[in-house]
Amino acid sequence: MPGAVVIGAGPGIGRSVARRFARQGLPIALIARTPGTLAGVAEAVAPFGVPVISLTADCTDETALRAALDAATDEFGLPDVVVYNAALIRPDAPGQLPAQAQLDAWAVNVVGALTAAAHLAPEMARRGSGSFLITGGMPEPKPQYVSLSLGKAGVRTLVALLDQEYGPSGVHVASVTVDGPVAAGTAFDPDDIAEHYWRLHAQPRHEWRREVLHGGGAESGSAGSI
C-alpha cells in the first residue's frame, strides 16, 4: 500500500506529521540524518500499528537521498504523499556567514526539496495523483535570519514552479508556512501544525491551496494555479 514519506523526520513537525498520516492508516517512510532521530520518531509512530521504515540520509547528499527514496518506494510503492521538512535554522545577520555557509543552508532548505521532487514527482504525475508538501516559514524576511529567510523564499518559489510543472497532472504541490517557533503546548504546537499537512493532502482538487500559513491564530492560505 502506498504511504507517506517524511524527509527531515525530526522530533517536532516531522514526528507529528508522521503520526498524523499513520493515524489515517498510511505506511510511513522516515528519512533523517541520524539513527537516533529516526528511532525516536519510529517509536512515536509505532502505536498506530502501520508499517514503518527508517532510512538514514543527509538531504544535501543527492546520491544518498535518492537511494533512500528508492528504498522507500521499493518497500511501500510510489508514495501517496511526500513531506519535505528539512531545514537549517540558525540566526545570522547580513554578511555574517561566509558564502559556503550560505550555500550549505540553501542546500538543506531548498535543493534537497528539489532533489526529492525531481526523483518522485514525475512518476506521481504519470500516475495522476499524490501530494508533495514542503514546510515553509518566514512569510516576512528577517535580517536576524538571513539564510533561513532566503531559504524559505526559495521554498515558496519552488512550490510555485513544481505546481506549474506537476499540478496539471494531478500532483498537489503546497507548503505549510510556519510563522513562529515550534513548541508543544503553544500556539505553534507541532500536532496542530501537522493537521495542515493532512488537510492539504485530503483536499479535493477544486479546493487545492498552494500555501497555508500557520501564524498561531486563524489559518490563511493562497490558491494554487489549478
C-alpha positions in Angstrom: 0.0 0.0 0.0 1.5 3.4 -1.0 2.1 5.6 2.0 3.8 8.8 3.2 7.5 9.7 3.0 8.7 12.2 5.6 12.1 13.8 4.8 13.5 15.6 7.8 11.7 13.3 10.3 12.8 15.1 13.5 11.2 15.4 16.9 9.0 18.4 16.1 6.9 18.8 13.0 8.3 15.7 11.3 7.3 13.5 14.2 3.8 15.0 14.3 3.3 14.7 10.6 4.4 11.1 10.6 1.9 10.3 13.4 -0.9 12.2 11.7 -0.6 10.2 8.4 -0.1 7.0 10.3 -3.4 7.7 12.1 -5.0 7.5 8.7 -3.5 4.1 8.2 -0.7 5.0 5.8 2.6 3.2 5.9 5.3 5.6 6.9 8.9 6.0 5.5 11.1 8.2 7.7 14.2 9.8 6.4 16.7 11.7 8.7 20.4 12.2 9.1 20.9 10.1 12.3 19.7 6.7 13.5 18.9 8.2 16.9 16.5 10.7 15.5 14.8 8.1 13.4 14.4 5.7 16.3 12.6 8.3 18.4 10.2 9.1 15.6 9.6 5.5 14.7 8.8 4.8 18.4 6.2 7.6 18.3 4.6 6.2 15.2 4.5 2.6 16.4 1.3 2.8 18.4 -0.7 3.3 15.2 0.3 -0.2 14.0 1.2 0.8 10.5 4.4 -0.4 8.7 7.3 1.9 9.2 10.7 2.0 7.5 13.6 4.2 8.8 16.2 5.4 6.3 19.3 7.4 7.1 20.3 10.1 4.5 21.5 13.6 4.5 19.2 15.6 2.3 22.2 17.6 0.9 23.7 14.3 -0.4 21.9 13.8 -3.6 23.0 10.1 -4.1 22.0 9.2 -0.5 18.7 11.0 -0.7 17.8 9.4 -4.0 18.8 6.0 -2.6 16.6 6.4 0.5 13.6 7.4 -1.7 14.2 4.4 -3.9 14.3 2.2 -0.7 11.0 3.7 0.5 9.4 3.1 -2.9 10.7 -0.4 -3.0 9.1 -1.1 0.4 5.7 0.6 0.0 5.3 1.6 -3.6 5.2 5.1 -5.1 4.1 7.3 -2.2 0.8 9.0 -1.9 2.4 11.9 -0.2 5.9 13.3 0.3 6.6 15.8 3.0 9.9 17.7 2.9 10.5 19.0 6.4 14.3 19.5 6.4 15.7 23.0 7.3 18.8 24.6 8.6 17.6 27.1 11.3 20.2 29.4 12.8 20.4 33.2 13.3 22.7 35.1 11.0 22.9 38.8 10.1 23.6 40.1 6.6 27.2 39.3 5.7 27.8 37.3 8.9 28.1 33.9 7.2 30.8 33.1 4.6 29.5 32.2 1.2 30.0 28.5 1.7 27.8 28.5 4.8 25.1 30.3 2.9 25.3 27.7 0.1 25.2 24.9 2.7 22.0 26.4 4.2 20.5 26.7 0.7 21.3 23.1 0.0 19.2 22.0 3.0 16.4 24.4 2.8 15.8 24.3 -1.0 17.9 22.0 -3.1 17.1 18.9 -1.1 13.4 19.5 -1.7 14.1 20.0 -5.4 16.0 16.7 -5.5 13.2 14.8 -3.8 10.6 16.3 -6.2 12.7 15.6 -9.3 13.0 12.0 -8.1 9.4 11.2 -7.3 7.0 13.9 -8.7 7.4 12.8 -12.4 6.1 9.3 -11.5 3.4 10.7 -9.3 2.3 12.9 -12.2 2.2 9.9 -14.6 0.1 8.1 -12.0 -2.1 11.2 -11.9 -2.3 11.7 -8.1 -0.4 12.4 -4.9 0.8 15.3 -2.8 4.2 16.9 -2.4 4.3 19.2 0.6 7.1 21.4 1.9 7.5 23.0 5.3 7.8 26.8 4.8 8.4 29.7 7.0 9.4 33.3 7.2 6.4 34.9 5.4 8.3 38.1 6.0 12.1 38.1 5.8 14.0 38.9 8.9 17.5 40.4 8.9 18.4 38.3 12.0 17.8 35.2 10.0 19.3 35.8 6.5 20.0 32.3 5.4 16.6 31.0 6.6 14.7 34.0 5.1 16.4 33.3 1.7 15.7 29.6 2.0 12.0 30.0 2.8 11.6 32.5 0.0 13.2 29.8 -2.2 10.7 27.2 -0.9 7.8 29.5 -1.9 9.2 29.9 -5.4 10.0 26.2 -5.7 6.4 25.3 -4.7 5.1 27.6 -7.4 7.4 26.0 -10.0 6.6 22.4 -9.0 2.9 23.3 -9.1 3.2 24.6 -12.6 5.1 21.5 -13.7 3.2 18.7 -12.0 -0.1 20.2 -10.8 -1.9 19.9 -14.1 -1.2 16.1 -14.0 -2.8 15.7 -10.6 0.0 16.3 -8.1 -0.9 18.7 -5.3 2.2 20.8 -4.5 1.9 23.0 -1.5 3.7 24.4 1.5 2.8 24.9 5.2 4.3 28.1 6.2 5.0 28.2 10.0 5.4 31.8 11.3 6.9 31.1 14.7 8.9 28.8 16.9 7.5 25.3 17.1 6.9 24.0 20.7 4.4 21.7 22.2 1.6 23.3 24.2 2.0 26.7 22.4 0.2 28.3 19.5 2.8 26.6 17.4 2.2 23.0 18.7 3.6 20.6 16.1 0.5 18.4 16.4 -1.7 21.3 15.4 0.6 22.2 12.6 0.5 18.6 11.3 -3.2 18.9 10.7 -2.5 21.3 7.8 -0.5 18.7 6.0 -3.3 16.2 6.3 -5.9 18.7 5.1 -3.8 19.7 2.1 -3.3 16.1 1.2 -7.0 15.3 1.5 -8.3 18.4 -0.3 -10.4 17.8 -3.4 -8.7 19.1 -6.5 -11.1 22.0 -7.0 -10.2 23.3 -3.5 -6.4 22.9 -3.7 -4.3 25.5 -2.0 -0.7 26.2 -2.7 0.2 27.6 0.7 -1.3 27.5 4.2 0.0 29.9 6.8 0.1 28.8 10.5 0.5 32.0 12.3 -0.6 30.9 15.8 -4.1 32.1 15.1 -6.5 31.8 12.2 -5.3 29.8 9.2 -4.9 31.6 5.9 -3.8 30.4 2.5 -3.5 31.0 -1.2 -5.0 29.2 -4.1 -2.9 27.1 -6.4 -2.6 27.5 -10.1 -5.3 24.9 -10.9 
